[in-house]
Amino acid sequence: MNHFAYLLTGLAIRTITSLSKTKINIYGKDKIPKGPVIFVANHFTRLETLVMPSTIFRITGIPTWSLADFGLFQGTMRALLDKVGAISTKAPDRDLLIVRTLLTNEASWIIYPEGKMVKNKKIFEKGQFLISFAGHKHPPHSGAASLAIRTEFYRQRLHALSDIASAEADRLIELFQINSMESVSPLNVHIVPVNITYYPIRAMENAMSKLAGSFIEEINERALEELMAEGTMLLSGVDMDIRFGEPIGVETFMKNPGFHKNISTEKKIAFNEDLCSRRIMEKAAFDLTQKYMESIYSMTTVNHDHLFASILKISPHRKIDEYDLRQRVFLAATSNLDKMGINIHKSLESDQLHLLTDDQYHKYNDFVSLVLEKNIAEKKGDALVKNTSRFSVAFTDAVKQGHRVRIDNPISIMANEVEPLRHLQKKLRSLSWKPSFLIRRKITKDLIKKTLAEYKKDYETFYIEGESKEEAVGAPFLIKKRYSTAGVLLIHGYLAAPEEVRELAEHLAQKGLSVYAPRLKGHGTSPENLAQISYGQWIESALTGYAIIRNSCRDVVIGGFSAGGGIALELASRIKEIKGVFAVCPPFKLQDFSAKFVPAVTSWNKFMKIVGIDKAQKEFIENIPENPDINYSRNPIAGVKQLEMMMDTLPAKLPGIQTPSLIIQAEKDPVVDPKGSRAIYEMLGSKKKEYMSFNYDRHVIISGENGDRVHAAISNFINRLDLH
C-alpha cells in the first residue's frame, strides 16, 4: 500500500466532499479504543468506501483500509480504490494481510458485513437480521467476526509462545512478516460498530447523471441509478451522520476452553486451519456478528422521513387524512425518543410545532411531494390514498428492474431503515392504530398543559406586587363548543393579555364557534418579562394557539386585535389551510402608533450610552391604557423595538395571503393611524377581502360601548366563509 498516495487521495476526497453540499456529522469518536480495530458498518452508497477510510484516519491517526466488492475494481475506479486503501474481496492472501496489519497495528480495517450495498435497507425480518439482495435473503456475513477472532487468537498465541522461545512463534513471525515480537500489539483486538445514516434520501436527474448521459452512449442502468441517487446527495446536500458505537472486546467471545488450549500449544497450526473445532469457531463468530449487527442498527439516526414513512406504511387505513398523519408524526417526534436510547437527527431536537402549523422547514411538504411523485399514494382532497402494492411488492419489482429501488421506492427504504429499532417500532405501531379522536385529544391536552405551566412559571418569576394583574387576566383560555367543527384563534394586542379579547370570544362562542385565546409570551405578568422577549416568541405563542384550536376543530379562522391583528396576518401568510383571517385596528408601521404610545427615546438612549451615562437611559416609558385592569402601565423600550421589527417584516408577506380577509378600523383611533390599516388592506393578495370602518374615537373597539357592532361584523364575516 502506497502510504503517500493514501494520504494524498484522502486529502483529495475531503476536498471534493467539502466542495459538495454533503455535511458529515461525527458522533462517538471518543469511543474508538487504542490497539487493533476492525470497524463494521452498514453499506448504502459508494460514498462510504471513499469517505470512511480517510474520516477514520483523521480521527485515529492510523491508516484505515477497507474491503470492497471485487466488481468495483475495474478501470479508473480500481486505481482510486487502491489509493484509498481498499482491497478486493477476492484478492489473494486477503485474510493474511488483514490479520498481519491488525497484529502490528499498522492499519485498522473497515468491513461491511452486509456484503454489498443494501440499497433497499431491508435487513431485518421477524426479529432477525436478514439481507434481502438479488432475489434472495441471507444472514449478515460473519467474515469480520472471524477475522477479528483469528487476529486476537494469533496475538495471544504469539505472546504466549514467545515466553517459551518456541519455534512455532518464530514461524508465525515469519508467516506474518513481522519484524519482531515488539511489533505485535500488546492491546486486545476490538470491533467498533459504525452506523451511517443519510438524510434526506432523494434520487433524481442531476448534473452528474445528465453529464454521463451526454458522454456515454449506453450507460448501464446500475451506473445511472448510482449517479442519480448519490449524485443528488453530493450536489443537493445531505447530512451524513456517522456514529461510532461502544467497542466490542473480541476476547469476550473466546471463552471456550478450545481456544485457550490451541493458543498455548506448540503444535503447528496452519493459517487456514480451524483455530479450534469448527462448531466452536462458528458459534463464536455468529454471536459476535449478532452483537455488532444489533449495535450498528440500533445507532440509526432517526429523522422526519423515517417517522412519516413508517406511520404511512404501518397505518391500517388505506385512506389517511394528511393533517392526521402530521399529528401522529408530531406525537412520535415529541415522545422523548432520545430518552428511549434512540439517536435523533438534529432537526428533531428543536420544537416540532411546525408539523402542526406552518410546515416552516418543509418536512411534511418535501415528504408528501416525494410520495406523490413516486406513486406511493395519490392525493384526494385532504387525504392520501396509499398504493398498498408499493409497500408489499416493491422490492420484488426492484429486483426485476435491476438497481432502481432508491429511485422508484425511497419511502419503503426509509421505513425499512428503522425496522430494527424495536422501541421505536412499538411506539409507531401504537400511534398508527390509535383512533384519531384520541390523537387530537392528547395533543390538545399536552399543548394546553404546556402553555399553562409556562404561564404559571412566568407569573411566579416576574410577579410585581401592586403592578401585576390577577393571574386569571393573563391566562390563555379555550371555549370549546361540544359539536363545533369550526373554531377561531383570537390574539390579543401588545401590552395586553387574553382577557382583552374575552367579550369577542364569548360572542363568537354564542354563535356556535370554539375559541382559543393564547397568551403572547411576556404578557400577563409584568413589563420586566416583556422586555426579555423577542417577537419570534410572540409568533410561537400564536402558533401554539393555532395547533390547539386546529386539534379541536376541522376549520380555523384566525383573528387579532391591534398588534395581535398583525400576528394574525403573519400566521395567515404561513398557514395556507386556514379558512379566513381578520384584523382589528392593525398597525402597519411603528409610525402608525401615536407618539403617546411610542415616544422617541431610542436616540436619547444612544446618546446617553455614548457619553457613558448608562443610568440615564430609559428602559421603560409610562403607558396610560384604555383597560388599566388588563394592560401594562409601563412599556419596555426593548418590546417597542421587537414590535417594530415584527411590523417591518409584514408588508412583504401581505401579497401572499390568499384566504378571505377582513380589516376593521376605528376612524378616530387615538393609538393607530387608520392610514396604516388601509395600506394593509390594499396590499392583501386575497381576492375576497373587506375593509370596514367604524366611527369610533377609541382604540379598543372589540369591547365596551358599541363593541357589539364590531362583534357582529366579525361573526357575519365568519358566517360567509366556507366552513363545515
KOLMARNU-382408 format. One record per residue (C-alpha): residue number from 1; residue in one letter; x, y, z. Coordinates in steps of 0.5 Angstrom, whole numbers, plus 500, padded with zeros to 3 digits. Last residue first. Layout:
num  residu  c1  c2  c3
NUM  A  X  Y  Z
...
This chain:
num  residu  c1  c2  c3
724  H  364  545  515
723  L  366  552  514
722  D  366  556  507
721  L  366  563  510
720  R  360  568  510
719  N  359  566  517
718  I  366  568  519
717  F  365  575  516
716  N  358  576  520
715  S  361  574  526
714  I  367  579  525
713  A  362  585  524
712  A  357  583  529
711  H  363  583  534
710  V  365  590  532
709  R  357  592  533
708  D  357  589  540
707  G  363  593  542
706  N  358  599  542
705  E  361  601  549
704  G  366  596  552
703  S  370  591  548
702  I  373  590  541
701  I  374  597  540
700  V  380  598  544
699  H  383  604  540
698  R  378  610  542
697  D  374  615  538
696  Y  369  611  534
695  N  366  612  527
694  F  367  605  525
693  S  371  603  518
692  M  370  596  515
691  Y  375  594  510
690  E  374  587  506
689  K  378  582  502
688  K  376  576  498
687  K  381  576  492
686  S  386  576  497
685  G  393  579  496
684  L  393  584  502
683  M  397  590  500
682  E  391  595  500
681  Y  388  592  506
680  I  395  593  510
679  A  395  600  507
678  R  388  602  510
677  S  391  599  517
676  G  396  604  516
675  K  392  610  514
674  P  388  609  520
673  D  393  611  525
672  V  394  607  531
671  V  393  610  538
670  P  388  615  538
669  D  383  611  533
668  K  379  616  530
667  E  376  612  524
666  A  376  606  528
665  Q  379  600  524
664  I  377  593  521
663  I  380  589  516
662  L  377  583  514
661  S  381  577  510
660  P  379  571  505
659  T  385  567  504
658  Q  390  569  499
657  I  395  572  504
656  G  402  572  499
655  P  401  580  498
654  L  401  581  505
653  K  408  578  507
652  A  413  583  504
651  P  409  588  508
650  L  410  584  515
649  T  417  584  516
648  D  418  591  519
647  M  412  590  523
646  M  416  585  527
645  M  422  589  528
644  E  418  595  530
643  L  414  591  535
642  Q  421  588  538
641  K  424  595  538
640  V  418  597  542
639  G  419  591  547
638  A  426  593  548
637  I  423  600  550
636  P  419  597  556
635  N  412  600  556
634  R  410  601  563
633  S  402  601  565
632  Y  401  594  563
631  N  394  593  560
630  I  389  589  564
629  D  386  593  569
628  P  388  599  566
627  N  384  598  560
626  E  384  604  556
625  P  392  604  557
624  I  396  610  560
623  N  403  608  559
622  E  410  611  562
621  I  416  609  559
620  F  421  604  561
619  E  428  602  560
618  K  430  610  559
617  Q  438  611  559
616  A  440  616  565
615  K  444  610  569
614  D  448  609  563
613  I  451  616  563
612  G  457  614  559
611  V  457  620  554
610  I  456  615  548
609  K  451  611  552
608  M  447  617  554
607  F  447  619  546
606  K  444  612  545
605  N  439  612  550
604  W  436  619  548
603  S  436  617  540
602  T  432  611  542
601  V  427  615  547
600  A  422  618  541
599  P  416  617  545
598  V  412  610  543
597  F  404  610  546
596  K  404  618  547
595  A  407  619  540
594  S  401  615  537
593  F  403  609  533
592  D  403  609  526
591  Q  410  611  526
590  L  411  604  528
589  K  409  601  521
588  F  402  598  519
587  P  399  598  526
586  P  392  593  526
585  C  386  596  528
584  V  382  590  528
583  A  385  584  524
582  F  381  578  521
581  V  383  572  517
580  G  380  566  514
579  K  379  559  512
578  I  386  557  515
577  E  390  552  510
576  K  395  556  508
575  I  399  557  514
574  R  405  562  513
573  S  402  568  511
572  A  395  567  515
571  L  400  567  521
570  E  403  574  520
569  L  396  576  519
568  A  394  574  526
567  I  401  577  528
566  G  399  584  525
565  G  392  583  528
564  G  395  582  535
563  A  399  588  534
562  S  392  591  535
561  F  387  586  536
560  G  387  579  533
559  G  384  574  528
558  I  385  567  526
557  V  379  563  523
556  V  380  555  523
555  D  376  549  520
554  R  377  542  523
553  C  376  544  530
552  S  380  542  537
551  N  386  540  534
550  R  386  546  530
549  I  385  550  536
548  I  391  548  540
547  A  395  548  534
546  Y  393  555  533
545  G  395  557  540
544  T  402  554  539
543  L  403  558  533
542  A  400  564  537
541  S  406  563  542
540  E  411  562  537
539  I  409  569  534
538  W  410  572  541
537  Q  417  568  541
536  G  419  571  535
535  Y  417  578  537
534  S  423  577  542
533  I  422  577  550
532  Q  426  580  555
531  A  423  587  556
530  L  416  583  556
529  N  418  580  563
528  E  420  586  566
527  P  414  589  564
526  S  410  585  568
525  T  406  578  568
524  G  400  578  563
523  H  405  579  557
522  G  412  576  556
521  K  410  571  551
520  L  403  572  548
519  R  398  569  552
518  P  393  565  547
517  A  386  566  546
516  Y  382  560  544
515  V  375  560  541
514  S  370  554  539
513  L  364  557  535
512  G  357  556  536
511  K  355  563  535
510  Q  355  564  543
509  A  362  562  542
508  L  363  568  538
507  H  360  573  543
506  E  364  570  548
505  A  371  571  545
504  L  369  578  543
503  E  368  579  550
502  R  374  576  553
501  V  379  579  548
500  E  383  583  553
499  E  383  578  558
498  P  388  574  553
497  A  393  580  556
496  A  395  587  554
495  L  402  590  553
494  Y  401  589  545
493  G  395  586  543
492  H  391  580  544
491  I  390  574  539
490  L  384  570  538
489  L  384  563  534
488  V  377  562  532
487  G  374  555  531
486  A  370  551  527
485  T  368  544  528
484  S  363  545  534
483  Y  359  540  537
482  R  362  541  544
481  K  363  548  544
480  K  370  549  547
479  I  372  556  550
478  L  379  556  551
477  F  383  560  555
476  P  390  563  556
475  A  392  566  563
474  G  394  573  563
473  V  388  576  567
472  A  387  570  571
471  E  393  571  575
470  E  391  578  578
469  K  394  584  575
468  S  402  585  576
467  E  403  592  579
466  G  402  592  586
465  E  407  587  588
464  I  411  585  582
463  Y  410  578  579
462  F  416  576  574
461  T  418  569  577
460  E  411  567  579
459  Y  408  569  573
458  D  413  566  568
457  K  412  560  572
456  K  405  560  572
455  Y  405  562  564
454  E  410  556  562
453  A  405  551  566
452  L  399  554  563
451  T  402  553  556
450  K  405  546  557
449  K  398  544  560
448  I  395  547  554
447  L  399  543  549
446  D  399  537  552
445  K  391  537  553
444  T  391  539  546
443  I  396  534  543
442  K  392  528  547
441  R  385  530  545
440  R  387  530  538
439  I  391  523  538
438  L  385  520  542
437  F  380  523  537
436  S  384  520  531
435  P  384  513  534
434  K  390  510  536
433  W  393  505  531
432  S  399  509  528
431  L  401  512  535
430  S  402  505  538
429  R  405  502  532
428  L  410  508  532
427  K  412  507  539
426  K  413  499  539
425  Q  417  501  532
424  L  421  506  536
423  H  423  501  542
422  R  424  496  537
421  L  429  500  533
420  P  431  494  528
419  E  425  497  523
418  V  429  504  523
417  E  432  503  516
416  N  426  499  513
415  A  421  505  513
414  M  426  510  510
413  I  427  505  504
412  S  420  504  503
411  I  419  511  502
410  P  425  511  497
409  N  421  507  492
408  D  423  508  485
407  I  430  512  485
406  R  433  508  491
405  V  430  502  488
404  R  433  502  481
403  H  438  497  482
402  G  436  492  477
401  Q  428  492  474
400  K  427  485  477
399  V  430  486  483
398  A  426  493  484
397  D  420  489  483
396  T  421  484  488
395  F  423  490  493
394  A  417  494  492
393  V  412  488  493
392  S  409  490  499
391  F  410  497  500
390  R  408  499  493
389  S  402  495  493
388  T  399  499  498
387  N  398  505  494
386  K  396  509  499
385  V  390  514  499
384  L  393  521  502
383  A  387  526  504
382  D  386  533  504
381  G  382  533  498
380  K  384  526  494
379  K  392  526  494
378  E  395  519  491
377  A  400  515  494
376  I  407  511  493
375  N  406  514  486
374  K  414  516  486
373  E  412  523  485
372  L  406  523  490
371  V  410  520  496
370  L  416  525  494
369  S  412  531  495
368  V  409  528  501
367  F  416  528  504
366  D  418  535  502
365  N  411  538  504
364  Y  412  535  511
363  K  419  537  513
362  H  418  544  509
361  Y  422  547  515
360  Q  416  552  516
359  D  411  547  516
358  D  406  552  518
357  T  402  549  524
356  L  402  542  526
355  L  409  540  524
354  H  412  547  525
353  L  411  545  533
352  Q  416  541  533
351  D  421  545  538
350  S  428  543  537
349  E  432  536  538
348  L  428  533  532
347  S  432  537  527
346  K  439  535  530
345  H  437  528  528
344  I  435  523  533
343  N  439  517  536
342  I  434  513  540
341  G  436  511  547
340  M  429  511  550
339  K  431  518  553
338  D  433  520  546
337  L  426  519  543
336  N  423  524  548
335  S  416  523  545
334  T  416  529  541
333  A  417  527  535
332  A  412  521  535
331  L  407  526  538
330  F  408  530  532
329  V  409  524  527
328  R  402  523  529
327  Q  399  530  528
326  R  402  530  521
325  L  399  524  519
324  D  392  527  522
323  Y  393  533  518
322  E  394  529  512
321  D  388  525  513
320  I  390  518  511
319  K  386  513  506
318  R  389  506  506
317  H  388  505  514
316  P  392  500  518
315  S  398  505  519
314  I  404  502  519
313  K  407  504  512
312  L  405  512  513
311  I  407  511  520
310  S  414  509  518
309  A  415  514  512
308  F  413  520  516
307  L  417  518  522
306  H  423  516  518
305  D  423  522  514
304  H  423  526  520
303  N  430  523  522
302  V  432  518  526
301  T  440  517  527
300  T  441  509  526
299  M  445  507  532
298  S  441  501  534
297  Y  443  499  527
296  I  450  498  528
295  S  450  495  535
294  E  445  490  533
293  M  450  488  528
292  Y  456  488  533
291  K  453  483  537
290  Q  450  479  532
289  T  456  478  529
288  L  460  477  535
287  D  455  471  537
286  F  456  468  530
285  A  463  469  530
284  A  464  465  537
283  K  459  460  535
282  E  462  459  528
281  M  469  458  532
280  I  466  453  537
279  R  463  449  531
278  R  469  449  527
277  S  473  446  533
276  C  479  450  535
275  L  483  455  531
274  D  481  452  524
273  E  487  451  519
272  N  488  457  514
271  F  494  460  518
270  A  497  453  519
269  I  497  451  527
268  K  504  448  529
267  K  504  445  536
266  E  507  449  541
265  T  500  449  544
264  S  498  455  548
263  I  493  459  544
262  N  490  452  542
261  K  488  450  549
260  H  486  457  550
259  F  481  457  544
258  G  478  450  546
257  P  477  452  553
256  N  471  457  550
255  K  472  464  553
254  M  473  467  546
253  F  468  471  545
252  T  470  476  551
251  E  477  476  547
250  V  474  480  542
249  G  472  486  546
248  I  467  490  543
247  P  468  498  542
246  E  462  502  544
245  G  459  505  538
244  F  461  510  533
243  R  456  514  529
242  I  457  518  523
241  D  451  522  520
240  M  452  524  513
239  D  447  530  512
238  V  445  531  505
237  G  446  537  500
236  S  444  538  493
235  L  450  536  489
234  L  453  531  493
233  M  447  527  495
232  T  444  528  488
231  G  450  525  485
230  E  449  519  490
229  A  442  517  488
228  M  442  520  480
227  L  449  517  479
226  E  448  511  483
225  E  442  510  479
224  L  446  511  472
223  A  451  506  474
222  R  446  501  475
221  E  442  502  469
220  N  448  502  464
219  I  451  508  460
218  E  450  506  453
217  E  452  513  449
216  I  457  515  455
215  F  458  523  454
214  S  452  526  455
213  G  449  521  459
212  A  454  522  464
211  L  453  529  464
210  K  446  529  465
209  S  447  524  471
208  M  453  529  474
207  A  448  535  473
206  N  442  532  477
205  E  436  527  475
204  M  433  525  481
203  A  435  521  488
202  R  433  523  495
201  I  435  521  501
200  P  435  527  506
199  Y  438  525  511
198  Y  444  520  510
197  T  445  515  516
196  I  452  511  517
195  N  452  507  523
194  V  459  504  526
193  P  461  498  530
192  V  468  498  533
191  I  471  491  534
190  H  476  491  539
189  V  483  487  539
188  N  487  487  545
187  L  493  491  547
186  P  500  489  547
185  S  501  490  539
184  V  506  485  536
183  S  512  490  534
182  E  516  488  540
181  M  515  481  538
180  S  520  482  532
179  N  520  485  525
178  I  513  482  523
177  Q  512  478  516
176  F  506  475  518
175  L  509  468  516
174  E  516  470  519
173  I  513  472  526
172  L  509  466  526
171  R  515  461  524
170  D  519  464  530
169  A  513  463  535
168  E  512  456  533
167  A  520  455  534
166  S  518  457  541
165  A  522  461  546
164  I  518  460  552
163  D  515  467  553
162  S  515  468  546
161  L  510  462  545
160  A  505  466  550
159  H  506  473  546
158  L  505  470  539
157  R  499  466  541
156  Q  495  472  544
155  R  496  476  538
154  Y  495  470  534
153  F  488  469  537
152  E  486  476  537
151  T  487  476  530
150  R  483  470  529
149  I  478  473  533
148  A  478  479  529
147  L  478  476  522
146  S  472  471  524
145  A  468  477  527
144  A  469  481  520
143  G  468  475  516
142  S  461  474  519
141  H  457  476  513
140  P  450  478  515
139  P  444  473  514
138  H  442  471  507
137  K  436  473  503
136  H  434  472  496
135  G  432  476  490
134  A  438  480  489
133  F  439  482  496
132  S  435  482  502
131  I  440  482  508
130  L  437  478  514
129  F  438  480  521
128  Q  433  477  526
127  G  427  480  529
126  K  422  477  524
125  E  426  481  518
124  F  431  486  519
123  I  436  488  513
122  K  432  491  508
121  K  436  498  507
120  N  433  498  500
119  K  440  500  497
118  V  444  494  501
117  M  451  496  498
116  K  454  489  498
115  G  457  484  504
114  E  452  486  509
113  P  458  486  514
112  Y  461  492  511
111  I  469  492  513
110  I  473  497  516
109  W  480  496  518
108  S  486  499  522
107  A  493  499  520
106  E  500  498  522
105  N  497  496  529
104  T  502  490  529
103  L  497  485  529
102  L  492  489  525
101  T  497  489  519
100  R  498  482  520
99  V  491  480  520
98  I  489  484  515
97  L  494  482  510
96  L  493  474  512
95  D  486  475  510
94  R  487  478  503
93  D  492  473  501
92  P  489  473  494
91  A  485  479  493
90  K  477  477  492
89  T  474  482  497
88  S  478  487  493
87  I  483  491  497
86  A  481  499  499
85  G  487  503  502
84  V  484  510  499
83  K  490  509  493
82  D  488  502  491
81  L  480  505  491
80  L  482  510  486
79  A  486  506  481
78  R  481  501  481
77  M  475  506  480
76  T  479  508  474
75  G  478  502  470
74  Q  475  496  474
73  F  476  494  481
72  L  468  495  483
71  G  466  488  482
70  F  471  486  487
69  D  467  489  493
68  A  471  493  497
67  L  475  491  504
66  S  477  497  507
65  W  484  500  510
64  T  485  505  515
63  P  491  509  516
62  I  492  510  524
61  G  492  518  526
60  T  486  516  530
59  I  481  521  528
58  R  484  524  521
57  F  485  516  519
56  I  477  515  521
55  T  475  520  516
54  S  480  518  511
53  P  478  511  511
52  M  470  513  511
51  V  470  517  505
50  L  471  513  499
49  T  468  506  501
48  E  463  510  505
47  L  461  515  499
46  R  459  508  494
45  T  453  508  498
44  F  448  504  503
43  H  453  500  507
42  N  452  499  514
41  A  459  499  518
40  V  464  495  522
39  F  470  498  524
38  I  476  493  526
37  V  481  495  531
36  P  488  493  533
35  G  490  498  539
34  K  487  504  542
33  P  480  505  543
32  I  475  509  539
31  K  469  511  544
30  D  472  518  543
29  K  469  518  536
28  G  462  518  539
27  Y  459  522  534
26  I  461  525  527
25  N  457  530  523
24  I  459  530  515
23  K  455  535  511
22  T  455  534  504
21  K  454  540  500
20  S  460  539  495
19  L  466  543  496
18  S  468  540  502
17  T  467  533  500
16  I  471  534  494
15  T  477  537  499
14  R  476  531  503
13  I  477  526  497
12  A  483  530  495
11  L  486  530  502
10  G  485  522  503
9  T  488  521  496
8  L  494  525  498
7  L  495  521  505
6  Y  494  514  501
5  A  498  516  495
4  F  504  518  501
3  H  503  511  504
2  N  503  507  498
1  M  500  500  500
